[in-house]
């Protein structure tokens, strides 16, 4: 991971907080701890009558920097909720993005499409669903069909983008009904509900994923399963499985076409939205002081035009100096073997604001690290940027060394904006779903990553590349411990000479 000068201030602040916690936790005796407790009680008193020291412009900017890197994913989720609050009916936005009113979801009954720009970094191994909740309005019921042996999971991400819930084949989840409730819900659980899942936040993303093979027969077969996937308010629950024929959804007009992911965070409005977000998301243990600092600055800015300008200017500068660089996969997580990078705590960020924001910028809505491991690649074995206009590439898995997973694996192609790049055969990934891969005589598997089609006998192993720079991601669903612990890494991407 590269270290950015622009991040030094909040990294230093985080280190100071962690250092303080570490010192408290390592006290050598009960007697010493009592002394420390007395000192803390004397040193943590609040300002009398809320009279705090005069804030300098430099202080306001420093707190604003911390607030921006911390709050970016939460504001992103806040704005997605605002947009989905305006969705009139379940449908496909532009025919490619599943959208629904808040507290409902919609399933995309086909593979993701290159025209979809609402969520970066999709894959082509599953049929996706998507919905946003407001659990302050009502708990929601999640329907789980009987998928048989097919791999499936429901990704539940709270407003911090942490994953929770553990719904999926890898958890042995049984078919039926599950209730998703907010932190303050204390209602009666109806008969027939298998389990109540509590979220720490009212706003959540619910993203079902169902594995599908490339063959049309399998894509048709899966329809009967996905038609019983549903989310709806508790008041609509009657104990019977609801069915929706997702292939008959209306297409909603798309007004905001773009080559990049849509802008879910506007830095010029960030600090106008942050007060609402601070109320929506309660502090984690250890965040209380930071919340207090941010709120004090926001309160002061209400009556101070200079502070308001500093906040807006800082947000705009942070977007350019810190957030934009976190888009690049070589700045996400840590570098492992062969120039691959990966996070080790995706979906379980806790107080790791840097990784949380980097993933929210580059590929939001990652699953929990025990559900999916993501390996990102920009470079070949020699460290040169991958570029389909200049070179062709291969990646070879030795015999017996395919990704060790209990679910499935895939290698997916992305353009410079982390979306699919259209090609004539509409192929954007290879992996478990690809039943016609050709293995080498020694049992190894070589995938061909290039712009032009290889010879006919190798065409099933071809992952088309765009005419320019690109990235590939190796996904491992239900990874074995060797992947989770970092003992297994993908082979290098080799440039063909």
C-alpha positions in Angstrom: 0.0 0.0 0.0 1.4 3.4 -0.9 1.3 6.0 1.8 0.0 9.4 0.8 1.1 12.6 2.4 -2.4 13.9 2.3 -3.4 11.0 4.6 -0.8 11.7 7.3 -3.0 13.8 9.5 -5.8 11.3 10.0 -3.4 8.3 10.1 -1.5 10.2 12.9 -4.8 10.8 14.7 -5.7 7.2 14.4 -2.3 6.1 15.7 -2.7 8.4 18.7 -6.1 6.9 19.6 -4.8 3.4 19.2 -1.8 4.2 21.3 -3.9 5.6 24.0 -6.1 2.5 24.0 -3.0 0.3 24.0 -1.5 2.0 27.0 -4.8 1.7 29.0 -5.1 -2.0 28.2 -1.5 -2.9 29.2 -1.6 -1.6 32.7 0.5 -3.8 35.0 -1.7 -3.9 38.1 -5.1 -3.1 39.4 -3.6 -0.4 41.6 -2.0 1.3 38.6 -5.3 1.0 36.7 -7.2 2.8 39.5 -4.7 5.7 39.3 -5.2 5.8 35.5 -9.0 5.8 36.0 -8.8 8.8 38.3 -6.5 10.7 35.9 -8.9 9.9 33.0 -11.9 11.2 35.0 -10.0 14.5 35.6 -8.8 14.8 32.0 -12.0 14.0 30.0 -14.4 16.6 31.4 -16.4 18.5 28.9 -16.1 22.2 28.4 -18.2 24.2 30.9 -21.5 25.2 29.4 -20.1 24.0 26.0 -17.6 26.8 26.0 -14.7 25.5 23.9 -11.5 27.2 22.7 -11.7 29.4 19.7 -11.2 27.3 16.5 -8.4 28.3 14.2 -8.9 27.9 10.4 -6.1 25.3 10.6 -8.0 23.2 13.2 -11.2 23.4 11.2 -9.4 22.1 8.1 -7.7 19.3 10.1 -10.9 18.0 11.5 -12.6 18.3 8.0 -9.9 16.1 6.5 -10.5 13.4 9.1 -14.2 13.7 8.6 -14.0 13.4 4.8 -12.0 10.2 4.7 -14.1 8.7 7.6 -17.5 9.8 6.2 -17.1 9.2 2.5 -18.6 5.7 2.4 -21.4 6.7 4.7 -22.4 9.7 2.7 -22.2 7.5 -0.4 -24.8 5.2 1.2 -26.9 8.1 2.4 -27.1 9.4 -1.2 -28.0 6.0 -2.6 -30.8 5.8 -0.1 -32.0 9.3 -1.2 -32.0 8.3 -4.9 -33.8 5.0 -4.2 -36.4 6.9 -2.2 -37.5 8.4 -5.5 -37.8 5.1 -7.4 -41.5 4.6 -8.2 -41.6 0.9 -9.0 -39.4 -2.2 -9.3 -37.7 -2.2 -12.6 -34.5 -2.1 -14.6 -32.9 1.3 -14.9 -31.9 1.6 -18.5 -32.6 -2.1 -18.8 -29.4 -3.0 -16.9 -29.6 -1.9 -13.3 -32.1 -3.4 -10.9 -33.8 -0.7 -8.8 -36.8 -0.7 -6.4 -38.5 1.5 -3.9 -36.9 1.6 -0.5 -37.5 -1.7 1.5 -38.0 -3.7 -1.7 -35.4 -5.2 -4.1 -35.2 -6.2 -7.7 -33.4 -9.0 -9.4 -31.5 -8.6 -12.7 -32.5 -11.9 -14.5 -29.4 -12.0 -16.6 -25.6 -11.3 -16.3 -24.6 -7.7 -15.6 -24.2 -5.5 -18.7 -21.3 -3.1 -19.8 -23.9 -0.3 -19.8 -24.5 -0.6 -16.0 -22.6 2.3 -14.3 -24.4 2.5 -10.9 -22.1 0.0 -9.1 -18.5 -0.4 -10.2 -16.7 -3.7 -10.5 -19.5 -6.1 -11.2 -18.9 -9.8 -12.1 -20.3 -12.1 -14.7 -20.7 -15.2 -12.6 -24.0 -14.4 -10.8 -27.4 -12.9 -11.3 -27.5 -9.9 -9.0 -30.3 -8.3 -7.0 -30.2 -4.9 -5.4 -32.3 -3.1 -2.8 -31.9 -0.3 -0.2 -33.6 -0.4 3.2 -34.9 2.2 5.7 -35.5 0.1 8.8 -36.7 3.1 10.7 -39.8 2.8 8.6 -40.2 -1.0 9.0 -38.3 -4.2 9.3 -38.2 -6.1 6.1 -38.8 -9.8 5.2 -36.1 -11.6 3.1 -37.3 -14.6 1.1 -34.8 -17.4 0.6 -35.9 -20.0 -2.0 -34.6 -23.6 -2.0 -31.6 -23.3 -4.3 -30.6 -26.9 -3.9 -26.8 -27.4 -4.5 -26.5 -24.0 -6.4 -24.1 -21.5 -4.8 -25.9 -18.4 -3.5 -25.6 -15.7 -0.9 -27.4 -12.5 0.2 -24.9 -9.7 0.8 -26.1 -7.4 3.6 -24.1 -4.2 4.0 -24.8 -1.6 6.6 -24.3 2.1 6.1 -20.7 1.8 7.0 -20.4 -0.8 4.2 -19.6 -3.6 6.7 -21.1 -6.9 5.9 -23.3 -8.8 8.3 -26.1 -11.4 8.5 -24.5 -14.6 7.2 -27.1 -15.7 4.7 -25.9 -18.1 2.0 -25.0 -21.7 1.0 -21.7 -21.5 2.8 -23.5 -20.9 6.1 -26.0 -23.7 5.6 -28.9 -21.2 5.5 -32.2 -23.0 5.2 -35.0 -21.8 2.7 -37.7 -19.7 4.2 -38.2 -16.2 5.7 -35.8 -14.0 7.5 -36.5 -10.7 9.2 -34.1 -7.8 8.9 -34.7 -5.3 11.6 -33.1 -2.1 12.8 -31.2 -1.6 16.1 -34.2 -0.3 18.0 -36.9 -2.6 16.8 -38.7 -4.5 19.6 -41.8 -5.8 17.8 -43.3 -9.2 17.8 -41.8 -11.8 15.5 -44.5 -13.5 13.3 -44.8 -17.2 13.2 -42.8 -18.7 10.3 -39.8 -16.4 10.5 -36.6 -18.5 10.6 -34.4 -15.8 12.2 -34.3 -12.1 13.0 -31.1 -10.4 11.7 -30.4 -7.0 13.3 -28.5 -4.2 11.6 -26.7 -1.5 13.4 -28.0 1.0 10.9 -31.3 1.8 9.3 -29.9 2.2 5.8 -28.5 -1.0 4.3 -27.8 -2.5 0.9 -29.3 -5.9 0.2 -27.6 -7.7 -2.7 -28.5 -11.3 -3.5 -26.0 -13.2 -5.7 -26.9 -16.5 -7.4 -24.2 -18.5 -9.3 -25.1 -19.1 -12.9 -23.2 -20.9 -15.6 -22.6 -19.6 -19.2 -25.0 -22.1 -20.8 -28.4 -20.7 -21.8 -30.0 -23.8 -20.3 -28.7 -23.0 -16.8 -29.7 -19.3 -17.2 -33.2 -20.4 -18.0 -33.3 -23.0 -15.2 -32.3 -20.5 -12.5 -35.3 -18.2 -13.3 -37.6 -20.4 -11.2 -35.3 -19.9 -8.2 -34.6 -16.2 -8.5 -38.3 -15.4 -9.1 -38.9 -16.3 -5.4 -36.2 -13.9 -4.1 -37.9 -11.0 -2.5 -37.7 -8.3 0.1 -40.7 -6.4 1.4 -42.0 -4.6 4.5 -43.1 -6.8 7.5 -46.7 -5.6 7.0 -46.8 -7.6 3.7 -45.7 -10.9 5.2 -48.3 -13.6 5.1 -46.2 -16.8 5.5 -46.4 -17.7 1.8 -43.6 -17.3 -0.8 -44.2 -14.4 -3.1 -43.2 -14.8 -6.7 -42.1 -12.2 -9.2 -41.3 -12.9 -12.8 -38.2 -10.7 -13.1 -37.9 -11.1 -16.8 -41.2 -9.1 -17.2 -40.0 -6.0 -15.3 -40.5 -2.6 -16.8 -37.5 -0.7 -18.2 -37.1 2.7 -16.5 -35.4 5.5 -18.5 -31.8 6.3 -17.6 -31.1 10.0 -17.5 -27.6 10.0 -16.2 -25.3 8.2 -18.7 -21.6 8.1 -18.0 -18.5 6.1 -18.7 -17.5 6.1 -15.0 -19.4 5.1 -11.9 -22.1 7.7 -11.1 -21.0 10.3 -8.6 -22.5 9.2 -5.4 -20.6 11.8 -3.3 -20.5 15.5 -4.2 -17.7 17.1 -2.3 -19.4 20.5 -2.5 -22.4 19.1 -0.6 -20.6 16.7 1.6 -20.6 18.8 4.8 -24.2 19.8 4.3 -25.1 16.1 4.3 -22.7 15.0 7.1 -24.9 16.2 10.0 -27.7 13.8 8.9 -25.2 11.0 8.5 -23.8 11.5 12.0 -27.4 11.0 13.3 -28.1 8.0 11.1 -25.0 6.1 12.1 -24.2 5.8 15.8 -20.5 5.8 16.8 -18.6 2.6 17.2 -16.8 2.1 20.5 -13.8 4.4 20.3 -15.4 6.9 17.9 -17.2 9.0 20.4 -14.4 11.6 20.6 -14.1 11.9 16.8 -17.9 12.4 16.6 -17.7 15.1 19.2 -14.9 16.9 17.3 -16.7 16.8 14.0 -20.0 17.9 15.5 -18.3 20.8 17.2 -16.8 22.0 13.9 -20.1 21.5 12.1 -22.0 23.5 14.8 -19.5 26.3 14.6 -19.7 26.5 10.8 -23.5 27.1 11.0 -22.8 30.7 12.1 -19.3 31.2 10.6 -19.0 31.8 6.9 -15.3 31.4 6.9 -15.6 28.0 8.5 -18.2 27.0 5.9 -15.9 27.9 3.1 -13.0 26.0 4.7 -15.2 22.9 4.9 -16.3 23.1 1.3 -12.8 23.8 0.1 -11.3 21.0 2.1 -13.9 18.5 0.8 -13.1 19.5 -2.8 -9.3 19.2 -2.2 -9.7 15.9 -0.4 -11.7 14.4 -3.2 -8.8 15.2 -5.6 -5.8 14.6 -3.3 -6.9 11.6 -1.4 -10.1 10.0 -2.7 -9.3 9.9 -6.4 -6.1 8.0 -5.8 -7.9 5.4 -3.7 -9.8 4.4 -6.9 -6.8 2.6 -8.2 -6.5 -1.1 -7.2 -2.8 -0.9 -6.5 -3.8 1.4 -3.6 -6.4 -0.9 -2.2 -5.4 -3.3 0.5 -1.8 -4.7 0.5 0.4 -6.0 -2.3 1.0 -9.8 -2.2 2.9 -12.0 -4.6 3.2 -11.3 -8.3 2.0 -7.7 -8.0 -1.5 -8.7 -7.0 -3.2 -6.6 -4.3 -5.9 -7.6 -1.9 -7.7 -6.5 1.2 -7.7 -8.9 4.1 -10.6 -7.3 5.9 -13.2 -6.5 3.2 -16.7 -6.3 4.6 -15.3 -6.1 8.1 -13.6 -2.7 8.2 -14.3 -1.6 11.8 -12.1 1.3 12.5 -10.0 0.8 9.3 -11.2 3.9 7.5 -8.5 3.9 4.9 -9.4 0.5 3.5 -13.2 1.1 3.9 -13.0 4.3 1.8 -10.6 2.8 -0.8 -13.0 0.0 -1.4 -16.0 2.3 -1.4 -14.3 4.3 -4.1 -12.9 1.5 -6.2 -15.4 -1.4 -5.8 -18.1 -0.8 -3.2 -20.2 -3.6 -1.7 -17.6 -6.2 -1.3 -18.6 -9.3 0.7 -17.2 -10.3 4.0 -13.6 -11.6 3.7 -14.8 -15.1 4.7 -17.3 -15.0 1.9 -15.2 -13.6 -0.9 -11.5 -12.8 -1.5 -10.7 -10.2 -4.1 -7.3 -10.2 -5.9 -6.7 -7.1 -8.1 -4.1 -6.8 -10.8 -2.9 -3.9 -12.9 0.6 -5.3 -13.8 2.4 -8.1 -15.5 5.2 -10.2 -13.9 7.7 -7.5 -14.6 5.6 -4.7 -13.1 4.5 -3.2 -16.4 0.9 -1.8 -16.7 -1.4 -4.1 -18.5 -2.4 -2.7 -21.9 -4.4 -4.5 -24.5 -3.3 -2.1 -27.2 0.3 -3.1 -26.8 0.5 -6.7 -25.6 -1.2 -10.1 -25.2 -1.0 -11.9 -21.9 -1.4 -15.3 -20.3 -2.0 -16.6 -16.8 -1.4 -20.2 -16.0 -2.6 -22.2 -13.0 -0.4 -25.3 -12.4 -2.1 -28.7 -12.1 -3.9 -28.9 -8.8 -3.4 -25.2 -8.1 -6.6 -23.6 -9.1 -8.0 -21.2 -6.5 -9.0 -23.4 -3.5 -12.6 -22.5 -2.9 -15.8 -24.2 -1.7 -17.9 -21.9 -3.9 -16.5 -20.7 -7.2 -13.7 -18.6 -8.7 -13.5 -16.3 -11.7 -11.1 -14.0 -13.5 -12.9 -10.9 -14.7 -11.8 -8.2 -17.1 -12.3 -4.5 -16.5 -11.6 -1.3 -18.4 -9.8 1.7 -16.9 -13.0 2.7 -15.0 -13.6 -0.8 -13.5 -16.5 -1.7 -15.7 -17.0 -4.3 -18.5 -15.7 -3.3 -21.9 -18.0 -4.5 -24.7 -16.7 -7.3 -26.9 -18.2 -9.3 -29.8 -18.6 -12.5 -27.7 -19.9 -10.7 -24.6 -17.5 -12.5 -22.4 -16.1 -10.6 -19.4 -14.9 -13.5 -17.2 -13.7 -17.0 -17.1 -13.8 -19.5 -14.2 -15.9 -22.2 -12.6 -18.9 -21.2 -14.7 -16.9 -21.9 -17.9 -17.5 -25.6 -18.6 -15.5 -25.8 -21.9 -12.1 -24.6 -20.7 -9.2 -26.5 -22.4 -6.5 -27.8 -20.1 -2.9 -28.3 -21.1 -1.4 -31.8 -21.5 0.3 -31.5 -18.1 -3.0 -30.7 -16.4 -2.3 -27.0 -16.0 -4.8 -24.3 -17.2 -3.8 -21.3 -19.3 -6.1 -18.3 -19.8 -5.4 -16.0 -22.7 -5.9 -12.3 -22.0 -5.7 -10.3 -25.3 -7.6 -8.0 -27.6 -7.6 -10.4 -30.6 -9.0 -13.9 -30.6 -6.4 -16.7 -30.3 -6.5 -19.8 -32.5 -9.8 -21.7 -32.6 -8.6 -24.4 -30.2 -7.8 -21.8 -27.6 -10.9 -19.6 -28.0 -12.7 -21.1 -25.0 -9.8 -19.9 -22.8 -9.9 -16.4 -24.2 -10.7 -13.4 -22.0 -11.1 -10.5 -24.4 -9.1 -7.4 -23.4 -9.9 -3.8 -24.4 -7.8 -1.7 -26.7 -6.0 0.1 -23.9 -5.1 -0.2 -20.2 -7.2 -2.6 -18.2 -7.4 -4.5 -14.9 -8.3 -8.0 -13.9 -9.8 -9.3 -10.7 -9.7 -12.9 -9.4 -12.7 -13.6 -7.2 -12.8 -16.5 -4.8 -16.2 -17.2 -3.4 -16.2 -19.3 -0.1 -12.4 -19.2 0.0 -10.6 -21.9 1.9 -8.4 -20.8 4.8 -5.2 -20.9 2.6 -6.6 -18.0 0.7 -8.1 -16.1 3.7 -4.8 -16.4 5.6 -2.7 -15.3 2.6 -0.9 -18.7 2.0 -2.3 -19.0 -1.5 -1.8 -16.3 -4.1 -2.6 -16.2 -7.9 0.2 -16.8 -10.4 1.7 -13.9 -12.3 0.3 -12.4 -15.5 2.8 -13.1 -18.2 3.4 -10.8 -21.3 3.6 -12.8 -24.5 6.8 -12.1 -26.4 
